[in-house]
Amino acid sequence: MKSMIITLQSLILLPCLLATMIACTGKPPETRPADGRLRPCPDRPNCVSSEDEGRASLVQPLAFHGPPAAAWLRLKEAVRDLGGDIREEQELYLRATFTSQVFRFVDDVEIRMVPAKNLMHVRSASRLGYSDLGVNRKRVEKLRDLFNRKQGTADDPI
């Protein structure tokens, strides 16, 4: 009888746990605005963007040297090296997802290249929750560091 109760509890608990884990993925972001800029961050501390001038969510864009096509390839390699999964790629735009190991939370990273300025604007945001405890800001800085190392610079000022 005791084993039957444990089995029933497991049968009830397992689907609930799976549903919770699936819910952590949230919905993918809407497409970027028609004006070509990345969407602004919401008024929550779970997002950073290099196009959020004058806001706490501001991070610096990634700067590059050399041909834009070569920089784009280095960027994609850096995203993959950090554990990102590239979900969408269009001319001068990339969207990747990063999934946390324990709770399987999904964060979206969007990158928009501006070849004329040798810059790549970046936005990293959690799909769920209010705060990310600085995870997105740290991710962008790790991406910047790895990208800069791949292009052979220790620090790449704008």
C-alpha positions in Angstrom: 0.0 0.0 0.0 2.8 2.4 0.9 4.6 1.8 -2.4 1.3 2.4 -4.3 1.0 5.8 -2.6 4.6 6.7 -3.4 4.0 5.6 -7.1 0.8 7.7 -7.2 2.6 10.7 -5.8 5.4 10.3 -8.3 2.9 10.1 -11.2 1.3 13.4 -10.0 4.6 15.1 -9.1 6.4 14.3 -12.4 4.0 16.0 -14.8 3.8 19.1 -12.5 7.6 19.3 -12.4 7.8 18.9 -16.2 5.1 21.6 -16.7 7.0 24.0 -14.5 10.2 23.4 -16.4 8.5 23.9 -19.7 6.9 27.1 -18.4 10.4 28.5 -17.6 11.1 28.9 -21.3 8.5 31.6 -21.9 7.7 33.0 -25.3 10.3 34.1 -27.8 10.6 37.9 -28.3 8.6 39.8 -30.8 10.3 40.8 -34.0 12.5 43.8 -33.9 10.9 47.2 -34.6 10.5 48.5 -38.2 13.0 51.4 -37.5 15.8 48.8 -37.4 16.8 49.3 -33.7 16.6 46.7 -31.1 13.6 46.8 -28.8 14.1 48.9 -25.6 14.4 47.0 -22.4 11.3 46.9 -20.2 11.3 48.7 -16.8 12.7 45.6 -15.0 16.3 44.8 -14.1 16.4 41.6 -16.3 17.6 43.2 -19.5 20.5 45.1 -20.9 20.9 46.8 -24.3 23.4 49.0 -26.0 20.6 51.1 -27.5 19.1 52.1 -24.2 20.9 55.4 -23.9 20.5 57.2 -20.6 19.0 54.1 -18.8 20.4 51.7 -16.2 20.1 48.9 -18.7 22.7 50.5 -21.0 25.8 48.4 -22.0 28.4 49.3 -24.6 28.0 47.9 -28.1 30.6 45.4 -29.4 33.3 47.1 -31.6 35.2 45.3 -34.4 38.1 45.8 -36.8 38.4 44.6 -40.3 35.7 43.3 -42.7 32.2 43.1 -41.3 31.7 39.6 -42.7 34.8 38.3 -40.7 33.5 40.1 -37.6 30.1 38.4 -38.0 31.7 35.0 -38.2 33.7 35.7 -35.1 30.6 36.9 -33.3 28.6 33.7 -34.2 31.5 31.6 -33.0 31.7 33.5 -29.7 27.9 33.1 -29.2 28.2 29.3 -29.7 31.3 29.1 -27.5 29.3 30.7 -24.7 26.6 28.1 -25.0 24.2 30.1 -27.2 21.9 28.5 -29.7 21.5 30.7 -32.8 17.7 30.7 -33.6 17.5 33.4 -36.3 19.9 35.1 -38.6 19.1 37.7 -41.1 21.3 40.3 -42.9 23.0 42.2 -40.0 20.7 40.7 -37.3 21.1 37.6 -35.1 19.0 36.2 -32.3 20.3 33.4 -30.0 19.0 31.8 -26.9 20.8 30.8 -23.7 19.3 28.3 -21.3 20.3 28.1 -17.6 21.5 24.7 -16.5 19.4 24.2 -13.3 16.0 25.8 -13.9 16.2 25.9 -17.7 15.3 29.6 -17.9 15.7 31.0 -21.4 17.3 34.3 -22.2 17.3 35.9 -25.6 20.3 37.7 -27.1 19.8 39.9 -30.1 22.6 41.5 -32.1 22.3 44.2 -34.8 25.4 45.1 -36.9 26.1 48.6 -38.0 29.0 48.0 -40.5 29.5 51.7 -41.3 30.4 52.3 -37.6 32.2 49.0 -37.0 29.7 48.3 -34.2 27.3 45.6 -33.2 24.5 46.6 -30.9 23.5 44.0 -28.4 20.4 43.2 -26.3 20.2 40.4 -23.7 17.0 39.8 -21.8 15.4 37.2 -19.6 12.0 36.0 -20.9 10.6 35.6 -17.4 10.9 37.1 -14.0 11.7 40.6 -12.6 15.4 40.5 -11.8 18.1 38.3 -13.3 20.7 39.1 -10.6 23.0 40.6 -13.3 23.1 37.5 -15.5 22.4 39.3 -18.8 25.0 42.1 -18.1 27.6 39.5 -17.3 26.7 37.5 -20.4 27.2 40.5 -22.6 30.6 41.3 -21.0 31.7 37.6 -21.4 30.6 37.8 -25.1 32.5 41.1 -25.5 35.7 39.6 -23.9 35.5 36.4 -26.0 34.8 38.3 -29.2 37.7 40.7 -28.6 40.0 37.8 -27.9 38.9 36.2 -31.2 39.7 39.3 -33.1 43.1 39.6 -31.3 42.4 42.6 -29.0 42.4 42.6 -25.2 40.1 45.6 -25.0 38.3 47.2 -27.9 37.3 50.8 -27.1 34.6 52.4 -29.1 
